[in-house]
């Protein structure tokens, strides 16, 4: 029987493979909508993340800020 991965484990695996993740990448690549919640759950397990704010213009020319999460310290 295959054990289904928790969403936060999928997020963690993605970060380990690609180095970081944004909410948009989380949705398009993993189908997971609430990345900040998954990061919070992983932090509760002892993981520490770097949260880099990124500001860009959206399609309407307005500035928008989002976060890119990367792993700083793995849980023990």
Secondary structure, 3 states (H helix, E strand, C coil): CCCCCCHHHHHHHHHHHHCCEEHHHHHHHHCCCCHHHHHHHHHHCCCEEEEEEEEEECCCCCEEEEEEEEEEECCC
